[in-house]
Amino acid sequence: MSDEFISVRIPKNLYEEISRRVKESEGEFKSVEEYVAFVLNELVKEDEEENAYTPEEEEEIKKRLRQLGYL
């Protein structure tokens, strides 16, 4: 992870909710910033995993599914 940081603005009520979750995390997260970075990293990883196939691979999968009668 990079040592460089930038600021991101979020609504105060969201910050307060995240702060409450940090306190309830029993030391898993040390700050709101750490929690937000964790959540965003998880979302980015999830998105990358959803796009695991190249367009060519997706076409091959569709072709096979058509041959099996699923599409």
C-alpha positions as CSV (number, residue, x, y, z in Angstrom):
1,M,0.0,0.0,0.0
2,S,1.2,3.5,-0.8
3,D,2.4,5.9,1.9
4,E,0.7,8.7,0.0
5,F,-2.8,9.8,1.0
6,I,-5.4,12.1,-0.3
7,S,-8.6,13.4,1.4
8,V,-12.1,12.3,0.5
9,R,-15.2,14.1,1.8
10,I,-18.1,12.0,3.1
11,P,-21.3,13.0,4.8
12,K,-21.0,13.6,8.6
13,N,-23.7,11.0,9.4
14,L,-21.8,8.4,7.4
15,Y,-18.5,9.3,9.2
16,E,-20.3,8.9,12.5
17,E,-21.7,5.5,11.6
18,I,-18.3,4.3,10.5
19,S,-16.8,5.7,13.7
20,R,-19.3,3.6,15.7
21,R,-18.4,0.5,13.7
22,V,-14.7,1.1,14.3
23,K,-15.3,1.3,18.0
24,E,-17.3,-2.0,17.9
25,S,-14.6,-3.7,15.8
26,E,-12.7,-4.6,19.0
27,G,-9.4,-3.3,17.7
28,E,-9.7,-4.7,14.1
29,F,-9.6,-1.1,12.8
30,K,-7.7,1.7,14.4
31,S,-9.4,4.6,12.6
32,V,-12.2,5.6,10.3
33,E,-9.7,6.1,7.5
34,E,-8.4,2.5,8.0
35,Y,-11.9,1.1,7.9
36,V,-12.8,3.1,4.8
37,A,-9.6,2.0,3.0
38,F,-10.3,-1.6,3.9
39,V,-13.9,-1.5,2.6
40,L,-12.9,0.3,-0.6
41,N,-10.1,-2.2,-1.3
42,E,-12.5,-5.1,-0.8
43,L,-15.0,-3.5,-3.3
44,V,-12.2,-3.0,-5.9
45,K,-11.0,-6.6,-5.5
46,E,-14.6,-7.8,-5.8
47,D,-15.1,-5.8,-9.0
48,E,-11.9,-7.2,-10.5
49,E,-12.9,-10.7,-9.7
50,E,-16.3,-10.2,-11.4
51,N,-14.4,-9.2,-14.6
52,A,-12.1,-12.2,-14.4
53,Y,-12.7,-13.3,-18.0
54,T,-11.5,-11.5,-21.2
55,P,-14.1,-10.7,-23.8
56,E,-12.8,-13.6,-25.9
57,E,-13.1,-16.0,-22.9
58,E,-16.7,-14.8,-22.3
59,E,-17.6,-15.5,-26.0
60,E,-16.1,-19.0,-25.7
61,I,-18.2,-19.6,-22.6
62,K,-21.3,-18.4,-24.3
63,K,-20.6,-20.6,-27.3
64,R,-20.3,-23.6,-25.1
65,L,-23.4,-22.8,-23.1
66,R,-25.3,-22.4,-26.4
67,Q,-24.0,-25.8,-27.6
68,L,-25.3,-27.3,-24.3
69,G,-28.7,-25.6,-24.8
70,Y,-28.4,-23.2,-21.9
71,L,-28.5,-20.1,-24.1
